[in-house]
């Protein structure tokens, strides 16, 4: 049996997590913009009596807090990237930041729905002109934030073959940045809904549209948060990596008729970073490095561990 101990003392588990990621600077800019607009919308929403506007401001408060968690995750991961206490580096701090942001997203969706339902039962007077003006201002600010974060939020490695890229696309992005992006996107949505509700109330007399839009916004935000919770939880719980990558690894090893992959574990250890552990059984076993070199380099595998076993005598060609 062979185990891969080659250069073990010199092997690094930093995986470039000590570098400042593109999303960190963008997140800090958006936090500053959001903080100012958050105060304006909450204060004016209370003064003018608009639930849709207040919901937009409250949600801005939620993503201001979530963005702060995202920024902290970036800094923490970078500062502790070389800490030997982290077996595979600090890449999962990124997913943890995204998971925390998704929880806040879900919490404020519940608060939006609760307050909207309360306003349906106990309507309040709305000062439409001022509320519409602030809602448009909020939409502009949210649009700027979406643009700032969206530029790096959906970047993927286009060097992969099409078949593998499609399967990996959902797994290879920055979850921390995705969390921040969804927060500002949700704010842009609630701004649009607030504007629609306020116009319907002012020109059509449909005052009930204001809290109804609050409920609709809460529902969509909750759906986004659930999707992000599932994606980040899969990383935190070491969910098996994409089937396309696993299949490619297995086929690259088993293209040698004498080699069989008896066990394979593929999981994410950070944004765009996967680790794999596999056990190879062969009647003429080679060194672990031999099997490592058979695995395609474009799969994005940063940490590969190979264990090799000689097949049992009963499985040798001579025994058959």
Secondary structure, DSSP 4 states (H G I P E B T S, - for coil): -EE--TTGGG----TTTTSPPHHHHHHHHHHHHHHHHHHHHHHHHHHHT-HHHHHHHHHHHHHHHHHHHHHHHHHHHHHTTT-TTSTTTTTHHHHHHHHHHHHHHHHHHHHHHHHHHHHHHS-----HHHHHHHHHHHHHHHHHHHHHHHHHHT---TTS-HHHHHHHTTTSS-HHHHHHHHHHHHHHHHHHHHHHHHHHHHHH--THHHHHHHHHHHHHHHHHHHHHHHHHHHHHTT----HHHHHHHHHHHHTSTTEEEEEEEEEEEETTEEEEEEEEEETT---HHHHHHHS-GGG-EEEEEEEEEEPPGGGSTTT-
